[in-house]
Amino acid sequence: MLLTIDAGNTNTVFALFDDERKMRGHWRISTDARRTSDEYAVWLNQLMALSRIRPIEISGAIIASVVPSATFNLLGLCRHHYSCEALIVGAEGVELGVEAKIKNPSEAGADRLVNTVGARMSFEPPLIVLDIGTATTFDVVDEDGNYAGGAIAPGPNPSLDALHQVAAKLPRIEIMEPEAAIGKSTIECMRSGIFWGYVGLIEGMVARIKREYGRPMLVIGTGGLSKLFIRSTDVIDHIDDQLTVRGLIHIYDLNRKA
């Protein structure tokens, strides 16, 4: 059984797949660099037990992490509790099957490379992968299926947190689609500004990237908040929740065959 681990800035997602690559379990926990491998194991083993999965069934693992301080303990989890040496996306010798065509390829985030792999498997490039989470990223997959750069903006929730922190009278609120662009209260105004502001960000960046690239491109949405925005804009062509795990599985299988 294969364990995939996607360590993001806010959450770390664990997924288990059998030999036919059918998902057997999917769980998430808040990302915390202080969490030890033993703490991960206690939490994850209990969840696996609820799904009638035994830890001994795990035979391989792969990790994509944008939080280097958390990677060490995730490696320890796989090594000491599941007796397997995890592949690390971006580590020396780990083949991805795609190139990072940017000025310094080592700067390409693991999540962006994995999303490139996952996207090119299901959609015909060139593509724009829009990942809305802690950060909002626009990743360009060129016509050859390689990562060709993109853009990074703050995510909606950090932007809301920043408003609350720097403005004494602005409360902490949850992001949701407002009923109108013109708010009639402080909370309505905040929701309108964040939500429609991000719709404007998405539409503006997609238009600029397409114009600069000079070719038609599908836009693939992924990430925790992508579904919130697709109803309010027509620039997102598809939502794919499995983009990252599909990329991780492909990278693992590619390296196992090698």
ChimeraX attribute file (.defattr): number of C-alpha atoms within 10 A of each C-alpha:
attribute: neighborCount
match mode: 1-to-1
recipient: residues
	/A:1	20
	/A:2	22
	/A:3	26
	/A:4	25
	/A:5	25
	/A:6	22
	/A:7	26
	/A:8	20
	/A:9	16
	/A:10	14
	/A:11	16
	/A:12	19
	/A:13	18
	/A:14	18
	/A:15	17
	/A:16	22
	/A:17	18
	/A:18	15
	/A:19	9
	/A:20	7
	/A:21	12
	/A:22	11
	/A:23	15
	/A:24	16
	/A:25	16
	/A:26	14
	/A:27	13
	/A:28	14
	/A:29	14
	/A:30	13
	/A:31	16
	/A:32	15
	/A:33	14
	/A:34	10
	/A:35	13
	/A:36	15
	/A:37	19
	/A:38	15
	/A:39	13
	/A:40	17
	/A:41	19
	/A:42	11
	/A:43	11
	/A:44	17
	/A:45	16
	/A:46	14
	/A:47	15
	/A:48	17
	/A:49	11
	/A:50	10
	/A:51	11
	/A:52	10
	/A:53	17
	/A:54	12
	/A:55	17
	/A:56	10
	/A:57	12
	/A:58	19
	/A:59	17
	/A:60	20
	/A:61	25
	/A:62	24
	/A:63	23
	/A:64	28
	/A:65	22
	/A:66	17
	/A:67	17
	/A:68	11
	/A:69	12
	/A:70	21
	/A:71	18
	/A:72	13
	/A:73	19
	/A:74	23
	/A:75	20
	/A:76	20
	/A:77	22
	/A:78	24
	/A:79	16
	/A:80	13
	/A:81	18
	/A:82	19
	/A:83	16
	/A:84	17
	/A:85	16
	/A:86	22
	/A:87	23
	/A:88	21
	/A:89	23
	/A:90	21
	/A:91	11
	/A:92	7
	/A:93	10
	/A:94	16
	/A:95	17
	/A:96	20
	/A:97	14
	/A:98	17
	/A:99	16
	/A:100	20
	/A:101	14
	/A:102	13
	/A:103	10
	/A:104	8
	/A:105	14
	/A:106	11
	/A:107	10
	/A:108	17
	/A:109	15
	/A:110	22
	/A:111	21
	/A:112	24
	/A:113	26
	/A:114	26
	/A:115	26
	/A:116	31
	/A:117	28
	/A:118	23
	/A:119	26
	/A:120	22
	/A:121	15
	/A:122	11
	/A:123	14
	/A:124	15
	/A:125	21
	/A:126	24
	/A:127	26
	/A:128	25
	/A:129	29
	/A:130	26
	/A:131	26
	/A:132	24
	/A:133	21
	/A:134	20
	/A:135	19
	/A:136	21
	/A:137	22
	/A:138	25
	/A:139	24
	/A:140	26
	/A:141	29
	/A:142	21
	/A:143	15
	/A:144	13
	/A:145	21
	/A:146	21
	/A:147	27
	/A:148	20
	/A:149	18
	/A:150	17
	/A:151	12
	/A:152	13
	/A:153	14
	/A:154	14
	/A:155	18
	/A:156	21
	/A:157	18
	/A:158	13
	/A:159	15
	/A:160	20
	/A:161	15
	/A:162	13
	/A:163	18
	/A:164	15
	/A:165	13
	/A:166	9
	/A:167	9
	/A:168	8
	/A:169	10
	/A:170	16
	/A:171	15
	/A:172	15
	/A:173	15
	/A:174	12
	/A:175	16
	/A:176	13
	/A:177	16
	/A:178	18
	/A:179	10
	/A:180	12
	/A:181	15
	/A:182	11
	/A:183	15
	/A:184	9
	/A:185	9
	/A:186	12
	/A:187	16
	/A:188	17
	/A:189	16
	/A:190	21
	/A:191	23
	/A:192	21
	/A:193	17
	/A:194	21
	/A:195	21
	/A:196	19
	/A:197	14
	/A:198	19
	/A:199	17
	/A:200	13
	/A:201	14
	/A:202	20
	/A:203	15
	/A:204	12
	/A:205	15
	/A:206	21
	/A:207	13
	/A:208	11
	/A:209	18
	/A:210	18
	/A:211	11
	/A:212	9
	/A:213	13
	/A:214	9
	/A:215	12
	/A:216	11
	/A:217	21
	/A:218	19
	/A:219	24
	/A:220	24
	/A:221	26
	/A:222	23
	/A:223	20
	/A:224	13
	/A:225	19
	/A:226	21
	/A:227	17
	/A:228	13
	/A:229	19
	/A:230	16
	/A:231	10
	/A:232	13
	/A:233	13
	/A:234	10
	/A:235	17
	/A:236	23
	/A:237	13
	/A:238	16
	/A:239	18
	/A:240	17
	/A:241	15
	/A:242	13
	/A:243	24
	/A:244	25
	/A:245	26
	/A:246	20
	/A:247	22
	/A:248	29
	/A:249	20
	/A:250	18
	/A:251	23
	/A:252	25
	/A:253	12
	/A:254	14
	/A:255	14
	/A:256	12
	/A:257	6
	/A:258	8
